[in-house]
Amino acid sequence: MRRVLLFAAVAACALAVGCEHPQPVVYAAPPPPPPPPAVFSEVARQAYHAGVEAARRDLAAGLRPNAGRHPYFRNPPVAPELMGDYQHGFREGYRTMYRAATAPPPPPPGE
């Protein structure tokens, strides 16, 4: 008799909770950022990619956008006369990545 009551209690709990299977979750990598503008010099292109990577790290860490916190922005690994060009490319890559990552998703098809 006890087994029947115990089985009935367990069955009632199982029915009340339901038997829901986990839903599959699809993880998609973020789209790659657009390439640097063609008018950028080689130094600015290198800096653009460094800015994109810095923004990716900041996004993953949940930090607020601030290109100035990165050592490659503050002290670029280039000759002093190329610092402005490097910082411009870094800033553009950083901004582009943040814009791409924080943009609202496109509407579903058919709307």
DSSP file (Angstrom, degrees, kcal/mol; ACC not computed):
  #  RESIDUE AA STRUCTURE BP1 BP2  ACC     N-H-->O    O-->H-N    N-H-->O    O-->H-N    TCO  KAPPA ALPHA  PHI   PSI    X-CA   Y-CA   Z-CA
    1    1 A M     >        0   0    0      0, 0.0     4,-2.1     0, 0.0     5,-0.2   0.000 360.0 360.0 360.0 -40.5    0.0    0.0    0.0
    2    2 A R  H  >  +     0   0    0      1,-0.2     4,-2.9     2,-0.2     5,-0.2   0.906 360.0  53.3 -63.7 -39.9    2.8    2.4    0.8
    3    3 A R  H  > S+     0   0    0      1,-0.2     4,-2.8     2,-0.2    -1,-0.2   0.891 107.8  50.7 -61.9 -39.7    4.5    1.7   -2.5
    4    4 A V  H  > S+     0   0    0      2,-0.2     4,-2.4     1,-0.2    -1,-0.2   0.918 112.9  45.5 -65.3 -43.7    1.3    2.6   -4.3
    5    5 A L  H  X S+     0   0    0     -4,-2.1     4,-2.5     2,-0.2    -2,-0.2   0.910 114.1  48.8 -66.3 -41.9    0.9    5.9   -2.4
    6    6 A L  H  X S+     0   0    0     -4,-2.9     4,-2.5     2,-0.2     5,-0.2   0.935 112.6  47.7 -63.0 -45.5    4.6    6.7   -2.9
    7    7 A F  H  X S+     0   0    0     -4,-2.8     4,-2.7     1,-0.2    -2,-0.2   0.903 111.9  50.5 -60.8 -41.6    4.3    5.9   -6.7
    8    8 A A  H  X S+     0   0    0     -4,-2.4     4,-2.3     2,-0.2    -1,-0.2   0.894 111.0  48.8 -64.4 -40.2    1.1    8.0   -6.9
    9    9 A A  H  X S+     0   0    0     -4,-2.5     4,-2.1     2,-0.2    -2,-0.2   0.925 113.7  45.6 -66.7 -43.9    2.8   11.0   -5.1
   10   10 A V  H  X S+     0   0    0     -4,-2.5     4,-2.4     1,-0.2    -2,-0.2   0.910 113.6  49.6 -65.3 -42.1    5.9   10.8   -7.4
   11   11 A A  H  X S+     0   0    0     -4,-2.7     4,-2.3    -5,-0.2    -2,-0.2   0.895 109.9  51.4 -64.0 -39.9    3.7   10.5  -10.5
   12   12 A A  H  X S+     0   0    0     -4,-2.3     4,-2.3     2,-0.2    -1,-0.2   0.909 111.2  47.8 -64.3 -41.6    1.6   13.5   -9.5
   13   13 A C  H  X S+     0   0    0     -4,-2.1     4,-2.5     2,-0.2     5,-0.3   0.922 111.7  50.0 -64.3 -43.5    4.7   15.6   -8.9
   14   14 A A  H  X S+     0   0    0     -4,-2.4     4,-2.3     1,-0.2    -2,-0.2   0.890 112.8  46.5 -63.3 -39.5    6.2   14.5  -12.3
   15   15 A L  H  < S+     0   0    0     -4,-2.3    -1,-0.2     2,-0.2    -2,-0.2   0.871 112.0  51.1 -70.2 -36.3    2.9   15.4  -14.0
   16   16 A A  H  < S+     0   0    0     -4,-2.3    -2,-0.2    -5,-0.2    -1,-0.2   0.901 116.7  39.7 -67.4 -40.0    2.6   18.7  -12.3
   17   17 A V  H  < S-     0   0    0     -4,-2.5    -2,-0.2    -5,-0.2    -1,-0.2   0.862 105.4-144.8 -77.3 -36.8    6.2   19.7  -13.2
   18   18 A G     <  -     0   0    0     -4,-2.3     2,-0.5    -5,-0.3    -1,-0.1  -0.158  18.3 -91.8  91.5 168.8    6.0   18.3  -16.7
   19   19 A C        +     0   0    0     -4,-0.1     2,-0.5    -2,-0.1    -1,-0.1  -0.725  51.3 174.3-121.7  79.0    8.6   16.6  -18.7
   20   20 A E        -     0   0    0     -2,-0.5     3,-0.0    -3,-0.1    -2,-0.0  -0.757  21.0-144.7 -94.1 128.8   10.2   19.5  -20.7
   21   21 A H        -     0   0    0     -2,-0.5     2,-0.0     1,-0.1    -2,-0.0  -0.654  31.8 -97.8 -87.3 145.5   13.2   18.7  -22.8
   22   22 A P        -     0   0    0      0, 0.0    -1,-0.1     0, 0.0     3,-0.0  -0.367  37.6-124.5 -64.0 140.8   15.9   21.4  -23.1
   23   23 A Q        -     0   0    0      1,-0.1     2,-0.1    -2,-0.0    -3,-0.0  -0.636  28.8-105.9 -84.2 141.9   15.6   23.4  -26.2
   24   24 A P        -     0   0    0      0, 0.0     2,-0.5     0, 0.0    -1,-0.1  -0.413  30.8-146.8 -67.6 143.8   18.7   23.6  -28.4
   25   25 A V        -     0   0    0     -2,-0.1     2,-0.6    -3,-0.0     0, 0.0  -0.947   4.3-150.5-114.1 130.4   20.6   26.9  -28.3
   26   26 A V        -     0   0    0     -2,-0.5     2,-0.5     2,-0.0     0, 0.0  -0.891   7.9-163.5-105.0 121.1   22.3   28.2  -31.4
   27   27 A Y        -     0   0    0     -2,-0.6     2,-0.4     0, 0.0    -2,-0.0  -0.897   8.2-171.5-103.1 128.6   25.4   30.3  -30.8
   28   28 A A        -     0   0    0     -2,-0.5    -2,-0.0     3,-0.0     0, 0.0  -0.959  24.5-118.9-120.7 138.2   26.5   32.3  -33.8
   29   29 A A        -     0   0    0     -2,-0.4     0, 0.0     1,-0.1     0, 0.0  -0.445  40.7-100.3 -68.3 144.9   29.8   34.2  -34.0
   30   30 A P        -     0   0    0      0, 0.0    -1,-0.1     0, 0.0    71,-0.1  -0.333  47.9 -94.0 -63.2 150.9   29.3   38.0  -34.5
   31   31 A P        -     0   0    0      0, 0.0    69,-0.0     0, 0.0    -3,-0.0  -0.331  47.2-100.4 -64.3 148.5   29.8   39.1  -38.0
   32   32 A P        -     0   0    0      0, 0.0    -3,-0.0     0, 0.0     0, 0.0  -0.376  42.3-104.0 -67.8 149.1   33.3   40.2  -38.9
   33   33 A P        -     0   0    0      0, 0.0    64,-0.1     0, 0.0    60,-0.0  -0.326  44.4 -91.1 -68.9 156.5   33.7   44.0  -38.9
   34   34 A P        -     0   0    0      0, 0.0    62,-0.0     0, 0.0    63,-0.0  -0.310  51.4 -96.5 -63.2 153.3   34.0   45.7  -42.3
   35   35 A P        -     0   0    0      0, 0.0     3,-0.1     0, 0.0    10,-0.0  -0.249  50.2 -86.1 -66.2 160.1   37.5   46.0  -43.6
   36   36 A P        -     0   0    0      0, 0.0     9,-0.1     0, 0.0    53,-0.0  -0.308  57.9 -85.3 -64.4 152.3   39.3   49.3  -43.1
   37   37 A P    >   -     0   0    0      0, 0.0     3,-1.6     0, 0.0     8,-0.0  -0.221  33.9-121.8 -57.1 148.1   38.7   52.0  -45.7
   38   38 A A  T 3  S+     0   0    0      1,-0.3     7,-0.1    -3,-0.1     0, 0.0   0.741 108.7  65.4 -65.2 -23.2   40.9   51.8  -48.8
   39   39 A V  T 3  S+     0   0    0      2,-0.0    -1,-0.3     0, 0.0     2,-0.1   0.593  78.9 107.1 -78.4  -8.4   42.2   55.3  -48.1
   40   40 A F  S <  S-     0   0    0     -3,-1.6     2,-0.0     1,-0.1    45,-0.0  -0.417  71.7-123.9 -69.1 143.4   43.9   54.2  -44.9
   41   41 A S     >  -     0   0    0     -2,-0.1     4,-2.3     1,-0.1     5,-0.2  -0.249  32.7 -97.6 -74.5 173.4   47.7   53.8  -44.9
   42   42 A E  H  > S+     0   0    0      1,-0.2     4,-2.2     2,-0.2     5,-0.2   0.885 126.8  51.1 -62.2 -38.0   49.3   50.5  -44.0
   43   43 A V  H  > S+     0   0    0      1,-0.2     4,-2.3     2,-0.2    -1,-0.2   0.920 110.3  48.6 -64.7 -43.8   49.9   51.9  -40.5
   44   44 A A  H  > S+     0   0    0      2,-0.2     4,-2.4     1,-0.2    -2,-0.2   0.862 109.9  52.3 -66.7 -35.2   46.3   52.9  -40.1
   45   45 A R  H  X S+     0   0    0     -4,-2.3     4,-2.0     2,-0.2    -1,-0.2   0.922 109.9  48.4 -65.3 -43.4   45.1   49.5  -41.4
   46   46 A Q  H  X S+     0   0    0     -4,-2.2     4,-1.8     1,-0.2    -2,-0.2   0.920 113.7  47.2 -60.6 -43.6   47.3   47.7  -38.8
   47   47 A A  H  X S+     0   0    0     -4,-2.3     4,-2.6     2,-0.2    -2,-0.2   0.860 106.2  58.7 -66.8 -36.1   45.9   50.1  -36.1
   48   48 A Y  H  X S+     0   0    0     -4,-2.4     4,-2.2     1,-0.2    -1,-0.2   0.933 108.0  45.5 -58.3 -47.3   42.3   49.5  -37.3
   49   49 A H  H  X S+     0   0    0     -4,-2.0     4,-2.2     1,-0.2    -1,-0.2   0.872 111.7  52.0 -66.4 -36.3   42.7   45.7  -36.7
   50   50 A A  H  X S+     0   0    0     -4,-1.8     4,-2.2     1,-0.2    -1,-0.2   0.889 109.7  50.3 -65.6 -37.9   44.3   46.4  -33.3
   51   51 A G  H  X S+     0   0    0     -4,-2.6     4,-2.3     2,-0.2    -2,-0.2   0.879 108.3  52.2 -66.5 -38.6   41.3   48.6  -32.4
   52   52 A V  H  X S+     0   0    0     -4,-2.2     4,-2.2     2,-0.2    -2,-0.2   0.932 111.6  46.3 -62.1 -45.8   38.8   45.9  -33.5
   53   53 A E  H  X S+     0   0    0     -4,-2.2     4,-2.2     1,-0.2    -2,-0.2   0.889 111.3  51.8 -65.8 -38.7   40.6   43.4  -31.3
   54   54 A A  H  X S+     0   0    0     -4,-2.2     4,-2.2     1,-0.2    -1,-0.2   0.908 110.3  48.9 -63.8 -41.1   40.7   45.8  -28.3
   55   55 A A  H  X S+     0   0    0     -4,-2.3     4,-2.8     2,-0.2    -2,-0.2   0.890 108.7  53.8 -66.2 -38.7   36.9   46.5  -28.7
   56   56 A R  H  X S+     0   0    0     -4,-2.2     4,-2.4     1,-0.2    -2,-0.2   0.922 109.5  47.7 -60.6 -43.4   36.2   42.7  -28.8
   57   57 A R  H  X S+     0   0    0     -4,-2.2     4,-1.8     2,-0.2    -2,-0.2   0.910 112.5  49.0 -63.9 -41.3   38.1   42.3  -25.5
   58   58 A D  H  X>S+     0   0    0     -4,-2.2     5,-2.6     2,-0.2     4,-0.7   0.909 111.5  49.3 -65.0 -41.6   36.2   45.2  -24.0
   59   59 A L  H ><5S+     0   0    0     -4,-2.8     3,-0.8     1,-0.2    -2,-0.2   0.919 110.7  49.9 -63.0 -43.2   32.9   43.8  -25.1
   60   60 A A  H 3<5S+     0   0    0     -4,-2.4    -1,-0.2     1,-0.2    -2,-0.2   0.844 113.4  46.5 -64.6 -32.9   33.7   40.4  -23.7
   61   61 A A  H 3<5S-     0   0    0     -4,-1.8    -1,-0.2    -5,-0.2    -2,-0.2   0.538 112.6-120.4 -86.1  -7.2   34.7   41.9  -20.4
   62   62 A G  T <<5 +     0   0    0     -3,-0.8    -3,-0.2    -4,-0.7     2,-0.2   0.759  58.3 154.8  75.3  24.7   31.6   44.1  -20.3
   63   63 A L      < -     0   0    0     -5,-2.6    -1,-0.2    -6,-0.2     3,-0.1  -0.512  48.8-105.3 -85.4 153.3   33.6   47.4  -20.2
   64   64 A R        -     0   0    0     -2,-0.2     2,-0.2     1,-0.1    -1,-0.1  -0.445  50.5 -88.7 -70.5 150.0   32.3   50.7  -21.4
   65   65 A P        +     0   0    0      0, 0.0     2,-0.2     0, 0.0    -1,-0.1  -0.432  64.8 144.1 -66.9 127.1   33.8   51.9  -24.7
   66   66 A N    >   -     0   0    0     -2,-0.2     3,-1.4    -3,-0.1     4,-0.2  -0.614  26.3-174.4-163.1  96.7   37.0   53.8  -24.3
   67   67 A A  G >  S+     0   0    0      1,-0.3     3,-1.6    -2,-0.2     6,-0.2   0.803  82.0  70.9 -64.4 -28.0   39.7   53.5  -26.8
   68   68 A G  G 3  S+     0   0    0      1,-0.3    -1,-0.3     5,-0.1     6,-0.1   0.622  83.3  69.5 -67.3 -12.9   42.0   55.6  -24.7
   69   69 A R  G <  S+     0   0    0     -3,-1.4    -1,-0.3     4,-0.1    -2,-0.1   0.629  81.2  93.0 -79.2 -11.2   42.4   53.0  -22.0
   70   70 A H  S X> S-     0   0    0     -3,-1.6     4,-2.3    -4,-0.2     3,-0.9  -0.651  72.4-140.1 -91.2 136.5   44.5   50.7  -24.3
   71   71 A P  H 3> S+     0   0    0      0, 0.0     4,-3.4     0, 0.0    -1,-0.1   0.850 102.2  58.4 -61.7 -34.5   48.3   50.9  -24.3
   72   72 A Y  H 34 S+     0   0    0      1,-0.2    18,-0.1     2,-0.2   -21,-0.1   0.783 109.9  45.2 -68.0 -23.6   48.5   50.6  -28.1
   73   73 A F  H <4 S+     0   0    0     -3,-0.9    -1,-0.2    -6,-0.2    -5,-0.1   0.904 118.4  40.9 -80.5 -44.5   46.3   53.7  -28.5
   74   74 A R  H  < S+     0   0    0     -4,-2.3    -2,-0.2     1,-0.3    -1,-0.1   0.900 133.5  21.3 -70.9 -40.2   48.2   55.7  -25.8
   75   75 A N  S  < S-     0   0    0     -4,-3.4    -1,-0.3    -5,-0.2    -2,-0.1  -0.701  84.9-158.6-129.5  78.8   51.7   54.5  -26.9
   76   76 A P        -     0   0    0      0, 0.0     2,-1.4     0, 0.0    -3,-0.1  -0.235  23.4-122.8 -61.5 145.5   51.5   53.3  -30.5
   77   77 A P  S    S+     0   0    0      0, 0.0     2,-0.3     0, 0.0    -5,-0.1  -0.232  82.4  89.5 -83.4  49.2   54.2   50.9  -31.7
   78   78 A V  S    S-     0   0    0     -2,-1.4     5,-0.1     1,-0.1     0, 0.0  -0.843  89.5 -73.0-135.7 171.4   55.2   53.2  -34.5
   79   79 A A    >   -     0   0    0     -2,-0.3     3,-2.1     1,-0.1     4,-0.4  -0.305  50.6-108.9 -63.1 151.1   57.5   56.1  -35.2
   80   80 A P  G >  S+     0   0    0      0, 0.0     3,-1.1     0, 0.0     4,-0.4   0.820 117.7  58.6 -54.6 -33.9   56.4   59.4  -33.6
   81   81 A E  G 3  S+     0   0    0      1,-0.2     4,-0.2     2,-0.1     3,-0.1   0.678 107.3  48.1 -72.4 -13.7   55.5   61.0  -36.9
   82   82 A L  G <> S+     0   0    0     -3,-2.1     4,-2.4     1,-0.1    -1,-0.2   0.369  81.9  98.3-103.0   2.8   53.0   58.2  -37.6
   83   83 A M  H <> S+     0   0    0     -3,-1.1     4,-2.9    -4,-0.4     5,-0.2   0.904  81.8  50.3 -59.6 -44.2   51.3   58.3  -34.1
   84   84 A G  H  > S+     0   0    0     -4,-0.4     4,-2.1     1,-0.2    -1,-0.2   0.911 112.0  47.6 -61.9 -42.8   48.4   60.4  -35.4
   85   85 A D  H  > S+     0   0    0     -4,-0.2     4,-2.2     2,-0.2    -1,-0.2   0.911 113.6  48.1 -64.0 -43.4   47.7   58.1  -38.3
   86   86 A Y  H  X S+     0   0    0     -4,-2.4     4,-2.7     1,-0.2    -2,-0.2   0.933 112.0  48.6 -63.9 -46.6   47.9   55.0  -36.0
   87   87 A Q  H  X S+     0   0    0     -4,-2.9     4,-2.6     1,-0.2    -1,-0.2   0.871 110.0  52.5 -63.8 -36.6   45.6   56.5  -33.4
   88   88 A H  H  X S+     0   0    0     -4,-2.1     4,-2.2    -5,-0.2    -1,-0.2   0.942 112.2  44.7 -63.6 -46.8   43.1   57.5  -36.1
   89   89 A G  H  X S+     0   0    0     -4,-2.2     4,-2.3     2,-0.2    -2,-0.2   0.901 113.7  50.2 -63.8 -41.5   43.0   53.9  -37.5
   90   90 A F  H  X S+     0   0    0     -4,-2.7     4,-2.5     1,-0.2    -2,-0.2   0.937 111.1  48.7 -61.3 -47.8   42.8   52.4  -34.0
   91   91 A R  H  X S+     0   0    0     -4,-2.6     4,-2.7     1,-0.2     5,-0.2   0.897 111.7  49.4 -61.1 -41.4   39.9   54.7  -33.0
   92   92 A E  H  X S+     0   0    0     -4,-2.2     4,-2.6     2,-0.2    -1,-0.2   0.911 112.2  47.2 -66.6 -41.9   38.0   53.9  -36.2
   93   93 A G  H  X S+     0   0    0     -4,-2.3     4,-2.1     2,-0.2    -2,-0.2   0.903 113.2  49.5 -63.5 -40.8   38.4   50.1  -35.8
   94   94 A Y  H  X S+     0   0    0     -4,-2.5     4,-2.2    -5,-0.2    -2,-0.2   0.941 113.9  44.5 -63.2 -49.4   37.3   50.4  -32.1
   95   95 A R  H  X S+     0   0    0     -4,-2.7     4,-2.8     1,-0.2     5,-0.2   0.907 111.5  53.4 -63.5 -42.2   34.2   52.4  -33.0
   96   96 A T  H  X S+     0   0    0     -4,-2.6     4,-2.3    -5,-0.2    -1,-0.2   0.915 110.2  47.2 -61.0 -43.0   33.3   50.2  -35.9
   97   97 A M  H  X S+     0   0    0     -4,-2.1     4,-2.3     2,-0.2    -1,-0.2   0.915 112.8  48.6 -66.5 -42.4   33.4   47.1  -33.8
   98   98 A Y  H  X S+     0   0    0     -4,-2.2     4,-2.0     2,-0.2    -2,-0.2   0.915 112.0  49.2 -64.4 -41.7   31.4   48.7  -31.0
   99   99 A R  H  X S+     0   0    0     -4,-2.8     4,-0.9     1,-0.2    -2,-0.2   0.927 112.9  47.4 -62.3 -43.4   28.8   49.9  -33.5
  100  100 A A  H  < S+     0   0    0     -4,-2.3     3,-0.2    -5,-0.2    -2,-0.2   0.882 115.4  45.1 -65.8 -38.0   28.5   46.5  -35.1
  101  101 A A  H  < S+     0   0    0     -4,-2.3    -1,-0.2     1,-0.2    -2,-0.2   0.779 119.2  39.5 -78.6 -26.7   28.2   44.7  -31.7
  102  102 A T  H  < S+     0   0    0     -4,-2.0    -1,-0.2    -5,-0.2    -2,-0.2   0.380  85.6 116.6-105.6   3.3   25.7   47.0  -30.2
  103  103 A A  S  < S-     0   0    0     -4,-0.9    -3,-0.0    -3,-0.2    -4,-0.0  -0.421  76.0-101.3 -69.7 146.4   23.5   47.7  -33.2
  104  104 A P        -     0   0    0      0, 0.0    -1,-0.1     0, 0.0    -2,-0.1  -0.368  44.9 -99.5 -65.6 148.8   19.9   46.5  -32.9
  105  105 A P        -     0   0    0      0, 0.0    -3,-0.0     0, 0.0     0, 0.0  -0.327  43.0 -99.3 -67.2 152.5   19.2   43.2  -34.7
  106  106 A P        -     0   0    0      0, 0.0    -3,-0.0     0, 0.0     0, 0.0  -0.344  46.5 -94.6 -68.0 153.8   17.5   43.4  -38.1
  107  107 A P        -     0   0    0      0, 0.0     3,-0.1     0, 0.0     4,-0.1  -0.318  48.5 -94.3 -66.1 152.7   13.8   42.8  -38.2
  108  108 A P    >   -     0   0    0      0, 0.0     3,-1.3     0, 0.0     0, 0.0  -0.291  53.4 -85.6 -63.6 154.1   12.6   39.3  -38.9
  109  109 A P  T 3  S+     0   0    0      0, 0.0     0, 0.0     0, 0.0     0, 0.0  -0.306 112.7  34.7 -61.4 142.5   11.9   38.5  -42.6
  110  110 A G  T 3         0   0    0     -3,-0.1     0, 0.0     0, 0.0     0, 0.0   0.433 360.0 360.0  94.9   1.3    8.3   39.4  -43.7
  111  111 A E    <         0   0    0     -3,-1.3     0, 0.0    -4,-0.1     0, 0.0   0.442 360.0 360.0-105.3 360.0    7.9   42.5  -41.5
